[in-house]
């Protein structure tokens, strides 16, 4: 949360915390920790694999490649002005794409990848206020769609599986199918509501940031 303020990279903050934890917990045996982490290890491995996948997507510039298609929709190639007729449609389309991508690869890394793309549009004269709103709504609603849509979802699924095994009641486990069966309709419904709100009050959400 404060790594930008203290000018430390995230890995430096995490590494410092790990070193302090190692010093403070020196009397705790590693074997005891691993015994109590039986259910957490698959979760940790999932996040390792997830962020490796997301890092690969970012490194391949795939999202930047997709982002370049926003420019022809928003900017007139002849005059260089913003095409107002396409602006609202593009913003709403961004919201739905953000939701789908967030449900597929987790909303946090997708948001982190999209922010530079939207910021680059501001540099060429596009008012990004509505785009920011639609991105926030899209990743927020999309994170509800699947169990990997957000970090909290994955944790809850892991806890439910642990509870199901502890109590011997398999009905307590939240499977990916169970989550999707409930989450996807909620995601679609909330996106429809957000689309209606954005369409109705677009002029308000399109006001420049800080106004």
Buried (B, 14 or more C-beta within 10 A) or exposed (E): EEEEEEEBEEEEBEEEEEEEEEEEEEEEEEEEEEEEEEBBEEBEEBBEEBBEEBEEBBEEEEBBEBBEEBBEEBBEEEEEEBBEEBBBEBBBBBBBBBBBBBBBBBBBBBBEBBEEBBEBBBEEEBBBBBBBBBBBBBBBBBBBBBBBBBBEBBBBBBBBBBBBBEEEEEEBBBBEEBBBEEBBEEBBEBBEEBBEBBEEEBEEBBEEEEE
